[in-house]
């Protein structure tokens, strides 16, 4: 018994240490394996880096400020070569196929007056196109959205222009910086308020103005066309003249063959029958000896201001359309106004009227206005504009900066509107600014004296109105045309030749001379003398020529002959629309 007990004790002495050793080894490997699983990244267990406890919030804030400064500098720098941060496409160069290959099919496509836009939500971007070429890159990158107004101006300085855009969902300010001669960098932010005086970016847009393919000049650039023009040709293109009678007489022939005027305005006395209008239009087109086609314009507003003959059913005045207050109705009216002009071989409508009828004693606007409310005038006027444009007819928004609060008819004398710029921006300017942001082609400036902007010159002769306000503050890059320089507002107070010179110096691209051949000749002679004596530089003329030629190319204006209009077809369309919306 003692020997067996002793043997059993000896076995336990050896076994227990072995079991303890095995246990320790097992625990060691278990801990090691568990540690390995927690620190080795796999497909479903990414590394999560915790912030360092030693890093202070102050350093983090400094880093964020530094990052925004670098992003701002990068954005301004890239804009000069047509790019925005984190997007490889180049505005003005990249083609639709390249975008489609790199980013695939867009999640949403929309057609606007400015072109086609394709949204890529996954890339926080929207791409706009002119034909097949990228011309607008909009980035909604979250890092850009951390940048504030003050930071933009600190890095980029004061913008070249500030625009504003407002609709039912947004109220925005747009800082415009000229990156190149054809490309603008736009910073879009909410409008400053007392609650938020330093708003942050909503998005940026890099927009490039792309010239459409030339027609008569083959593949020549606009600058190449201008370089081959004589001084007389340049001045002629800046004149839109009236003609007398219903046929092309000797004076009309001189205007287009000798003076090479850029276009003709027609009045009711020029029109008798549809066939006669077509004959006159085709005669003028055939007689045009300039390499640039003619602008052929008319006041076809609807209501009491209509020019076209042939028993066309007239549209109601804008005041009545404003009372209906239906944007679809306004668009369809605009579409048919455009069709009317196109049927008669015309390409320029001096419409729509965007004046707000704020003065019931106004003798010249009245029912030509959509109403006394800026919202209604803006909404319906812009839709009318877009309807006309849909027919490839050029529109002219008028009478900037607003003819609605006058008690004097500018056809007879010079109206005075004694309002401050702030007051104008709170009412009269609103429809014009919104139309400009929606693709207005031409702005007609009014013969109105605004003493708080310019004590001496009416809008048509005022640099403060045309260059400082319309160009710089509202960012308008299209064609500026004067109201008719033969109206009493000018002829009763100024020499018409000197007035035309002041108008070009102020910023006008086209001088409208509606009546009397001798007035046209005098204005052309005065402009030529002003260039020759150095009062106006030839470079200043070239700037206007660029805008005029660009406009003609954009709408593919040509001197091709036209056939007789389909009056019955037009009237049937007009009847349908009036019956649908006025019953």
Legacy VTK file of the C-alpha trace (Angstrom):
# vtk DataFile Version 3.0
C-alpha trace
ASCII
DATASET POLYDATA
POINTS 583 float
0.000 0.000 0.000
2.760 2.460 0.994
4.677 1.672 -2.231
1.518 2.322 -4.398
0.743 5.644 -2.591
4.346 6.767 -3.052
4.202 5.929 -6.782
0.911 7.859 -7.183
2.370 10.940 -5.436
5.406 10.871 -7.671
3.087 10.807 -10.769
1.159 13.844 -9.517
4.375 15.752 -8.919
5.288 15.383 -12.625
1.715 15.822 -14.046
0.635 19.022 -12.292
3.537 21.149 -13.551
2.909 19.876 -17.081
-0.771 20.852 -16.864
0.116 24.304 -15.541
2.648 24.788 -18.345
0.113 23.710 -20.961
-2.451 26.141 -19.524
-0.005 29.044 -19.635
0.980 28.267 -23.228
-2.688 28.068 -24.231
-3.503 31.418 -22.634
-0.463 33.041 -24.309
-1.497 31.967 -27.822
-5.109 32.868 -27.199
-4.127 36.416 -26.199
-1.770 36.742 -29.174
-4.408 35.596 -31.644
-7.008 37.937 -30.204
-4.571 40.840 -30.373
-3.747 40.005 -33.986
-7.421 39.980 -34.992
-7.981 43.427 -33.505
-4.998 45.129 -35.127
-4.856 43.553 -38.586
-7.146 45.306 -41.104
-9.398 43.188 -43.251
-12.088 43.853 -45.837
-14.741 44.240 -43.169
-12.707 45.768 -40.336
-11.108 49.032 -41.462
-8.545 50.832 -39.381
-10.085 53.600 -37.287
-7.572 56.204 -36.255
-8.467 58.024 -33.088
-7.461 61.652 -32.759
-4.275 62.191 -30.817
-4.936 63.306 -27.276
-1.947 65.599 -27.479
-3.402 67.564 -30.460
-5.091 70.771 -29.366
-8.268 72.222 -30.879
-6.355 75.407 -31.669
-3.891 73.568 -33.898
-6.801 71.788 -35.609
-8.477 75.120 -36.347
-5.240 76.546 -37.732
-4.864 73.500 -39.981
-8.424 73.954 -41.286
-7.799 77.639 -42.029
-4.576 76.744 -43.813
-6.349 74.076 -45.876
-9.039 76.536 -46.974
-6.418 79.107 -47.946
-4.611 76.498 -50.048
-7.890 75.429 -51.667
-8.751 79.041 -52.490
-5.352 79.648 -54.060
-5.648 76.393 -56.005
-9.139 77.305 -57.245
-8.094 80.742 -58.515
-4.947 79.281 -60.086
-6.707 76.375 -61.829
-9.417 78.677 -63.205
-6.812 80.345 -65.424
-6.328 77.028 -67.259
-10.027 76.161 -67.363
-10.175 73.764 -64.409
-11.610 73.483 -60.901
-10.191 71.406 -58.004
-10.651 67.611 -58.118
-12.133 67.628 -61.640
-9.930 66.847 -64.636
-12.187 68.351 -67.324
-11.217 71.641 -68.993
-13.887 74.256 -69.665
-13.849 75.256 -73.320
-11.931 72.122 -74.423
-13.209 68.830 -72.993
-15.835 67.108 -75.139
-19.044 65.384 -74.015
-17.683 61.974 -75.058
-14.716 62.365 -72.715
-16.973 63.207 -69.766
-19.231 60.287 -70.617
-16.287 57.901 -70.803
-14.808 59.007 -67.470
-17.938 59.589 -65.394
-20.555 57.563 -67.230
-24.157 58.541 -67.875
-25.528 61.562 -66.030
-28.077 61.065 -63.256
-30.119 64.024 -64.514
-30.088 66.080 -67.745
-31.782 69.465 -68.217
-32.046 71.811 -71.202
-31.871 75.544 -70.415
-31.575 78.789 -72.359
-27.837 78.623 -71.712
-27.420 75.059 -72.965
-27.521 71.447 -71.748
-26.587 70.607 -68.166
-25.798 67.121 -66.841
-25.720 66.416 -63.094
-23.300 63.980 -61.454
-24.384 63.794 -57.824
-21.758 61.186 -56.959
-19.054 63.628 -58.107
-20.751 66.661 -56.495
-20.724 68.382 -59.876
-22.838 69.596 -62.792
-21.386 69.926 -66.301
-22.774 72.372 -68.876
-22.250 72.149 -72.638
-22.256 74.437 -75.660
-23.012 71.933 -78.404
-20.637 69.073 -77.476
-18.009 71.139 -75.654
-17.872 71.608 -71.885
-18.364 75.313 -71.128
-19.595 75.309 -67.513
-18.141 73.250 -64.647
-20.062 73.582 -61.385
-18.598 72.046 -58.241
-20.544 71.449 -55.022
-17.530 69.956 -53.235
-17.989 69.973 -49.441
-14.521 71.454 -48.879
-15.391 74.413 -51.102
-18.620 74.859 -49.150
-16.578 75.593 -46.004
-15.120 78.738 -47.615
-16.648 82.067 -46.586
-17.253 85.350 -48.408
-14.525 87.165 -46.480
-11.993 84.440 -47.288
-12.788 84.639 -51.017
-12.278 88.404 -51.111
-9.135 88.136 -48.980
-7.548 85.755 -51.506
-9.060 86.966 -54.778
-9.549 90.641 -53.989
-12.686 92.522 -54.983
-14.653 90.681 -57.700
-14.871 92.068 -61.233
-18.658 91.996 -60.914
-21.336 90.986 -58.435
-24.587 89.486 -59.685
-27.692 88.407 -57.844
-30.130 85.571 -58.454
-33.404 84.948 -56.655
-36.290 82.557 -57.177
-38.769 80.735 -54.946
-36.033 78.575 -53.393
-32.803 80.617 -53.319
-31.578 84.174 -52.827
-27.957 84.243 -53.977
-25.069 86.571 -54.693
-22.518 85.662 -57.369
-18.951 86.946 -57.212
-17.498 87.084 -60.733
-13.732 86.915 -61.281
-12.386 87.093 -64.852
-10.001 84.135 -65.141
-9.217 84.716 -68.842
-10.669 86.824 -71.644
-13.328 84.152 -72.244
-13.645 82.382 -68.870
-15.161 83.580 -65.584
-14.855 82.003 -62.139
-18.130 82.440 -60.251
-18.469 81.991 -56.481
-22.144 81.456 -55.617
-23.214 82.178 -52.025
-26.385 83.074 -50.108
-27.017 86.823 -49.977
-25.547 88.542 -46.912
-27.972 89.193 -44.059
-27.732 90.771 -40.621
-27.887 87.270 -39.181
-25.209 85.956 -41.547
-22.942 88.753 -42.808
-20.254 86.275 -43.908
-22.059 83.462 -45.778
-20.354 80.310 -47.028
-20.110 79.029 -50.581
-22.976 77.055 -52.107
-21.011 76.135 -55.235
-18.563 77.477 -57.805
-18.986 77.728 -61.567
-16.266 78.022 -64.192
-17.986 79.371 -67.303
-16.382 79.776 -70.736
-17.958 81.753 -73.566
-17.592 79.560 -76.656
-18.007 80.992 -80.120
-20.333 79.031 -82.356
-19.138 78.040 -85.802
-19.108 81.026 -88.157
-21.319 81.037 -91.224
-20.306 83.554 -93.870
-16.710 83.808 -92.667
-15.973 80.074 -92.835
-13.771 79.118 -89.909
-12.373 82.581 -89.236
-12.290 83.717 -85.640
-14.136 86.888 -84.720
-10.851 88.700 -84.135
-9.707 87.684 -87.627
-12.904 89.073 -89.149
-12.528 92.363 -87.261
-8.882 92.713 -88.270
-9.927 92.789 -91.945
-12.624 95.441 -91.458
-12.114 99.093 -92.326
-12.979 101.850 -89.855
-16.079 102.639 -91.920
-17.173 98.996 -91.829
-16.774 98.866 -88.049
-18.825 102.005 -87.475
-21.484 100.791 -89.898
-21.959 97.549 -87.973
-22.705 99.619 -84.862
-25.648 101.357 -86.560
-29.197 100.018 -86.787
-31.048 102.372 -89.122
-34.604 103.028 -90.195
-35.641 103.289 -93.833
-38.442 105.298 -95.438
-41.135 103.835 -97.631
-42.113 100.300 -98.549
-39.429 99.529 -101.121
-35.658 99.754 -101.150
-35.051 103.294 -102.360
-31.691 104.941 -103.134
-31.039 105.943 -99.524
-31.784 102.468 -98.190
-29.446 101.054 -100.808
-26.663 103.426 -99.693
-27.122 102.425 -96.057
-26.403 98.772 -96.776
-24.057 98.983 -99.772
-21.996 102.080 -98.931
-22.216 102.522 -95.147
-22.568 98.801 -94.372
-24.997 99.363 -91.497
-25.369 96.353 -89.227
-29.142 96.241 -89.374
-32.492 97.809 -90.188
-35.452 98.691 -87.958
-38.922 98.631 -89.513
-42.000 100.612 -88.526
-45.649 100.220 -89.415
-45.311 102.654 -92.341
-42.756 100.271 -93.933
-45.324 97.458 -94.109
-48.429 97.139 -96.286
-48.994 93.482 -97.134
-47.163 90.232 -96.339
-45.953 89.920 -99.939
-44.623 93.495 -99.916
-42.770 92.901 -96.626
-41.114 89.767 -97.996
-40.087 91.636 -101.144
-38.548 94.492 -99.110
-36.738 92.110 -96.751
-35.328 90.077 -99.635
-34.225 93.239 -101.468
-32.307 94.413 -98.416
-30.694 91.020 -97.904
-29.661 90.813 -101.548
-28.286 94.364 -101.504
-26.144 93.851 -98.405
-22.533 94.058 -99.579
-21.023 93.428 -96.148
-19.640 90.005 -95.266
-21.771 90.225 -92.107
-25.532 89.579 -92.356
-28.176 92.155 -91.473
-30.090 92.371 -88.233
-33.715 92.967 -89.232
-35.719 94.226 -86.279
-39.214 95.314 -85.365
-41.256 96.231 -82.285
-43.615 93.260 -82.066
-44.700 93.344 -78.429
-48.375 92.439 -78.776
-51.159 94.723 -77.625
-50.975 98.259 -79.020
-47.356 97.927 -80.210
-47.427 95.662 -83.258
-46.048 96.218 -86.739
-46.687 93.151 -88.897
-49.459 93.308 -91.550
-51.740 90.719 -93.099
-54.590 90.419 -90.630
-52.662 88.653 -87.892
-54.764 88.163 -84.768
-53.366 90.477 -82.136
-52.325 89.330 -78.696
-53.766 91.094 -75.659
-51.583 93.776 -74.050
-49.045 92.649 -71.484
-51.169 94.146 -68.708
-53.913 91.597 -69.463
-51.357 88.785 -69.729
-50.070 89.882 -66.322
-53.575 89.591 -64.892
-53.773 86.002 -66.157
-50.372 85.490 -64.473
-49.612 82.131 -66.088
-45.955 81.530 -67.110
-46.987 78.858 -69.648
-49.276 81.357 -71.365
-46.476 83.935 -71.511
-44.032 81.390 -72.954
-46.504 80.380 -75.674
-47.242 84.013 -76.534
-43.488 84.584 -76.841
-43.126 81.498 -79.020
-45.756 82.773 -81.438
-44.293 86.288 -81.500
-41.020 84.649 -82.516
-42.777 82.582 -85.178
-44.409 85.707 -86.600
-41.041 87.401 -87.061
-39.477 84.273 -88.513
-42.301 83.887 -91.050
-41.631 87.448 -92.259
-37.859 86.918 -92.516
-37.042 89.074 -89.470
-34.584 88.072 -86.757
-34.698 90.717 -83.996
-37.659 91.575 -81.764
-37.539 94.713 -79.622
-39.410 92.873 -76.883
-40.279 92.021 -74.161
-40.973 95.134 -72.094
-39.604 94.623 -68.570
-40.640 98.004 -67.197
-42.670 97.937 -63.972
-45.737 100.152 -64.321
-45.290 101.866 -60.965
-46.573 105.286 -62.075
-50.251 105.381 -63.181
-49.581 108.709 -64.951
-46.967 107.121 -67.233
-47.925 108.084 -70.812
-45.596 105.723 -72.673
-45.564 102.364 -70.828
-48.989 101.732 -69.266
-50.504 98.483 -70.543
-47.247 97.563 -72.299
-46.043 96.451 -68.846
-46.984 93.126 -67.251
-47.926 95.015 -64.072
-46.772 97.024 -61.079
-45.224 94.026 -59.305
-41.562 93.082 -59.801
-42.232 89.369 -59.327
-44.945 89.201 -61.991
-43.018 91.346 -64.478
-39.892 89.224 -63.972
-41.632 85.866 -64.196
-43.814 86.593 -67.230
-41.291 88.775 -69.033
-38.586 86.115 -68.827
-40.946 83.420 -70.117
-41.945 85.659 -73.034
-38.247 86.220 -73.749
-37.541 82.491 -73.719
-40.494 81.801 -76.000
-39.212 84.278 -78.599
-35.689 82.859 -78.321
-37.021 79.335 -78.888
-37.762 80.379 -82.490
-34.145 81.491 -83.034
-35.185 85.134 -82.883
-33.105 87.614 -80.875
-34.854 89.348 -77.979
-34.311 92.847 -76.583
-35.271 93.505 -72.972
-36.259 97.134 -72.491
-36.114 99.947 -71.291
-33.173 99.704 -68.858
-32.956 100.647 -66.020
-36.752 101.060 -66.024
-39.180 103.429 -67.785
-42.176 102.632 -65.594
-41.984 105.518 -63.127
-42.018 108.439 -65.564
-44.661 111.052 -66.332
-42.993 112.285 -69.539
-43.011 110.493 -72.908
-39.377 110.145 -74.037
-40.546 110.343 -77.656
-41.291 114.005 -76.906
-38.947 115.095 -74.120
-36.440 113.852 -71.532
-38.009 112.094 -68.517
-36.317 112.429 -65.116
-36.371 109.663 -62.491
-34.918 110.986 -59.252
-34.275 107.635 -57.558
-31.150 106.360 -55.854
-29.372 103.229 -57.025
-30.649 101.461 -53.906
-34.241 102.377 -54.763
-33.801 101.252 -58.375
-32.363 97.912 -57.262
-35.322 97.371 -54.949
-37.831 97.621 -57.819
-37.057 98.703 -61.397
-33.834 96.752 -61.906
-35.128 93.422 -60.552
-36.700 92.128 -63.831
-33.649 93.152 -65.877
-31.193 91.503 -63.507
-33.162 88.260 -63.479
-33.544 88.248 -67.269
-29.797 88.792 -67.665
-29.177 85.790 -65.429
-31.611 83.799 -67.600
-29.835 84.496 -70.901
-30.922 87.909 -72.207
-29.171 88.718 -75.503
-29.686 92.461 -75.928
-30.531 95.245 -73.466
-32.088 98.472 -74.715
-31.105 101.482 -72.592
-33.700 104.192 -72.038
-33.565 107.944 -72.634
-34.065 108.698 -68.932
-32.088 111.121 -66.802
-31.213 109.618 -63.414
-29.616 112.532 -61.519
-28.523 110.395 -58.572
-26.496 108.228 -60.965
-25.514 110.810 -63.591
-26.478 114.478 -63.276
-25.799 115.326 -66.925
-26.454 112.446 -69.310
-29.503 110.214 -69.849
-29.038 106.447 -69.633
-28.258 106.142 -73.335
-25.246 108.458 -72.889
-24.249 107.540 -69.336
-21.201 105.480 -68.411
-22.575 105.211 -64.868
-25.682 103.459 -66.203
-24.193 101.322 -68.978
-20.682 100.402 -67.863
-20.754 100.769 -64.091
-24.261 99.438 -63.450
-25.221 97.206 -66.384
-21.817 95.749 -67.241
-19.952 95.704 -63.932
-22.628 95.348 -61.275
-25.143 93.216 -63.163
-22.511 91.344 -65.163
-24.179 91.766 -68.570
-21.867 90.615 -71.372
-24.272 90.843 -74.312
-25.135 93.677 -76.706
-26.254 97.096 -75.448
-28.454 99.058 -77.846
-29.768 102.595 -77.411
-33.388 103.557 -77.711
-34.052 105.510 -80.914
-31.687 108.500 -80.959
-34.148 110.528 -83.065
-36.623 110.738 -80.163
-37.333 114.099 -78.535
-35.526 113.110 -75.333
-32.288 113.398 -77.337
-32.992 115.828 -80.167
-34.588 118.467 -77.892
-31.535 118.597 -75.625
-28.460 117.343 -77.514
-26.791 117.407 -80.897
-27.550 113.963 -82.304
-23.997 113.385 -83.567
-22.386 114.315 -80.251
-24.999 112.271 -78.403
-24.038 109.183 -80.427
-20.355 109.718 -79.610
-21.145 110.001 -75.889
-23.282 106.877 -76.151
-20.422 104.786 -77.538
-18.060 106.206 -74.915
-20.611 105.236 -72.256
-20.709 101.617 -73.447
-23.334 101.270 -76.198
-22.661 98.665 -78.882
-25.421 99.622 -81.323
-26.823 103.099 -81.990
-30.475 102.928 -83.030
-31.367 105.663 -85.558
-34.985 105.107 -86.449
-35.803 108.042 -88.701
-34.281 110.245 -91.406
-31.392 109.174 -93.594
-29.535 112.425 -92.830
-29.495 111.576 -89.113
-27.825 108.256 -89.893
-25.183 109.939 -92.056
-24.493 112.581 -89.399
-24.032 109.982 -86.651
-21.689 107.883 -88.785
-19.660 110.993 -89.654
-19.486 112.053 -85.978
-18.316 108.622 -84.836
-15.650 108.496 -87.544
-14.333 111.927 -86.539
-14.293 110.885 -82.864
-12.091 107.895 -83.686
-9.794 109.918 -85.908
-9.272 112.625 -83.260
-8.695 110.071 -80.500
-11.880 110.677 -78.529
-12.895 107.049 -79.147
-10.265 104.349 -79.630
-10.581 101.800 -82.401
-10.124 99.137 -79.720
-13.357 100.416 -78.157
-15.115 99.781 -81.479
-13.567 96.311 -81.651
-15.064 95.426 -78.272
-18.544 96.218 -79.571
-17.866 94.414 -82.843
-16.954 91.252 -80.948
-20.299 91.283 -79.157
-22.289 92.106 -82.305
-20.652 89.406 -84.432
-20.958 86.880 -81.614
-24.694 87.619 -81.419
-25.156 87.185 -85.169
-23.291 83.886 -85.094
-25.123 82.620 -82.027
-28.444 82.924 -83.877
-26.994 81.923 -87.252
-28.229 85.158 -88.832
-27.955 85.043 -92.622
-29.056 86.882 -95.746
-30.909 83.934 -97.278
-34.123 84.907 -99.063
-37.444 83.936 -97.484
-40.834 82.941 -98.884
-44.331 84.212 -98.121
-45.589 83.827 -94.527
-48.320 81.383 -93.546
-50.818 83.831 -92.053
-53.599 81.240 -91.653
-51.301 78.852 -89.815
-50.171 81.608 -87.458
-53.737 82.732 -86.771
-54.877 79.186 -86.037
-52.084 78.798 -83.492
-52.862 82.173 -81.914
-56.567 81.320 -81.651
-55.852 78.024 -79.904
-53.665 79.662 -77.283
-56.066 82.549 -76.632
-59.004 80.155 -76.323
-57.077 77.941 -73.897
-55.959 80.698 -71.542
-58.496 83.521 -71.839
-61.771 81.597 -71.530
LINES 1 584
583 0 1 2 3 4 5 6 7 8 9 10 11 12 13 14 15 16 17 18 19 20 21 22 23 24 25 26 27 28 29 30 31 32 33 34 35 36 37 38 39 40 41 42 43 44 45 46 47 48 49 50 51 52 53 54 55 56 57 58 59 60 61 62 63 64 65 66 67 68 69 70 71 72 73 74 75 76 77 78 79 80 81 82 83 84 85 86 87 88 89 90 91 92 93 94 95 96 97 98 99 100 101 102 103 104 105 106 107 108 109 110 111 112 113 114 115 116 117 118 119 120 121 122 123 124 125 126 127 128 129 130 131 132 133 134 135 136 137 138 139 140 141 142 143 144 145 146 147 148 149 150 151 152 153 154 155 156 157 158 159 160 161 162 163 164 165 166 167 168 169 170 171 172 173 174 175 176 177 178 179 180 181 182 183 184 185 186 187 188 189 190 191 192 193 194 195 196 197 198 199 200 201 202 203 204 205 206 207 208 209 210 211 212 213 214 215 216 217 218 219 220 221 222 223 224 225 226 227 228 229 230 231 232 233 234 235 236 237 238 239 240 241 242 243 244 245 246 247 248 249 250 251 252 253 254 255 256 257 258 259 260 261 262 263 264 265 266 267 268 269 270 271 272 273 274 275 276 277 278 279 280 281 282 283 284 285 286 287 288 289 290 291 292 293 294 295 296 297 298 299 300 301 302 303 304 305 306 307 308 309 310 311 312 313 314 315 316 317 318 319 320 321 322 323 324 325 326 327 328 329 330 331 332 333 334 335 336 337 338 339 340 341 342 343 344 345 346 347 348 349 350 351 352 353 354 355 356 357 358 359 360 361 362 363 364 365 366 367 368 369 370 371 372 373 374 375 376 377 378 379 380 381 382 383 384 385 386 387 388 389 390 391 392 393 394 395 396 397 398 399 400 401 402 403 404 405 406 407 408 409 410 411 412 413 414 415 416 417 418 419 420 421 422 423 424 425 426 427 428 429 430 431 432 433 434 435 436 437 438 439 440 441 442 443 444 445 446 447 448 449 450 451 452 453 454 455 456 457 458 459 460 461 462 463 464 465 466 467 468 469 470 471 472 473 474 475 476 477 478 479 480 481 482 483 484 485 486 487 488 489 490 491 492 493 494 495 496 497 498 499 500 501 502 503 504 505 506 507 508 509 510 511 512 513 514 515 516 517 518 519 520 521 522 523 524 525 526 527 528 529 530 531 532 533 534 535 536 537 538 539 540 541 542 543 544 545 546 547 548 549 550 551 552 553 554 555 556 557 558 559 560 561 562 563 564 565 566 567 568 569 570 571 572 573 574 575 576 577 578 579 580 581 582
